[in-house]
């Protein structure tokens, strides 16, 4: 199986997206090796630097519009439950423009995976603050410091009822692969927040590297998950826990809606 | 035979259902029916009324004058007594001239005030000379509980009123349904498997109908978090190979607009139903208007390819919905069914016919699959995830394999590919019917209209010896056909404040209505007589 598309990669040299791409390709290779059909894998992206990833992986894909990845892949999953659908979004895309869709996808526990390239800045529009930019951060649209507090997407997703919530870092290739694989294999809504620097507009790489810790609590413990999530509010201080915050098994939207039907085959 | 009956009361009285039951009763006798349903945006109280028009000929509108007024509350008398002197009323609630029936106290004693409806249905049957058996059968099929009490109510009403007409069976029944039900069934007949919506009047009953009857029709429904989600979910399901329709009204379609553009670029065959209501903005939510024409025609940034179809009644809505689904998949473009409250929520006699799913051009399996293969007519063969591993759909300008390009030659080539699809579509349209002409073909005066306003226009044209010209497609506008028919004095008749179709076709003379109510033949005739 050749996962190369031949498309020219246009990310900035050193961008964390390369690590995300490499980890995800490994996951696809493993999934196919384990028996999932290459034809049944679909990925989608929104708009932003992250979105180019669909051009760089030779699988079925849909390059969607800003913020709309969750409904796009939800539509695919409702149409054909045999598909394995993975959505990629940036922090502006997933936590800003399309946050309502993300909340509702989690709420209805649809069996999709969202991987968020969270560099805490708008990159492709050349450096404005994003939903997860720390308060006080100087950006192009906040030259005297960001007047807003950052959103904690882990808390948001736990609150919305997501049944798999994890965080990883683009500096941790193996951990990233593990988290992505667990997320894709999770039956229900899964989200992986990938913390990464933006080398051009918000290079917090040193801070991320120095403050990440691997968690090891029982992921079915929602209270513990919340405690861990509260230890870093995407500011400039606190412990950035990596790993699975929370995992729960419950019937998915597709199971409850379709009751075993496959619309593609009906 | 052409008689009209108005039933009025307050919200929660069951007026709408009474109108539909009456329509079904007259349908059983072979009459054609049209039911106008007038209600306000509230759940209890206010004033609701239905006008049931019954004819031995086809009817697509209601008139101002009615032959019988049935009043469940005082408001009905005050607001509608100008329409007729023939009145039947609930003497427990209403003071009036006419025939009194103590319906409320009778119904209360029997256990439910809603039984009043059956009392008055029975009374109307007696008044129009219809046998009680017909009514009993229809009522039995319409209710799930209190069947015995409803039968008793019919009998009580029947015995309370004298016969005025002698309506005999004149033919076989056809179907009776709202425009929204017709849209739902037409699309399902052409292979729709998924309907996605966010509730919005007057489109919501498509969702209700399909949610209830989906199992039978093979359609799954999803109520999504908002219209933006709705439209994008439809893009995803179409990409996965499942025929999908979405439905909304103007405000919801405004939210979908970015996705309309995405459908054009990604060649996603989503069918959009836009049931217009009185705008701008919240406007008058439960009343009708034809004011989204320019909006729908132009919705979407960039050079958007789309097809806009405008049925004028429920039967056309059935066939157009099927055609919309088939054309969307054949040309891989978004297709719009532009209806309005007057079609969506009015009840019509409908003859459904044979429609079927037409298969689009599918990939032949040779070589590597390329989603946007450049072809002579611009149509790229379809294949779906699950069957292939290289289906790459995109909002970005792209090469044939769906990966991104910003190269000028490649950008232009894809734009031209998409334009060729529209040329092919136009060629297909030219071979079929794109404009309907009614009335006196060589008349000196032509009424130009579209959508639901055809009902009033055709009726008045037949009375006054005029011609009516009506485009069935509004984008691409069938100018090749319209040019042939728009000769001499042309007067545009539209239910909007500016004359949107008239603007597009350069027609100066206009008769417009923009109070949220449709034209009645009588009202339109009066306006015409002032200027002819």
Interface residues (C-beta under 8 A of the other chain):
Chain A: X5 X6 X7 X38 X39 X40 X41 X42 X44 X47 X52 X54 X55 X58 X59 X60 X61 X62 X63 X64 X65 X68 X70 X71 X72 X73 X74 X75 X76 X77 X78 X79 X80 X82 X83 X100 X101 X103 X104 X257 X258 X261 X263 X264 X266
Chain B: X193 X194 X196 X218 X220 X222 X224 X225 X226 X228 X229 X230 X232 X233 X234 X235 X236 X237 X238 X239 X240 X241 X242 X244 X258 X259 X262 X266 X384 X385 X386 X387 X388 X389 X390 X391 X392 X393 X394 X395 X396 X401 X402 X403 X404
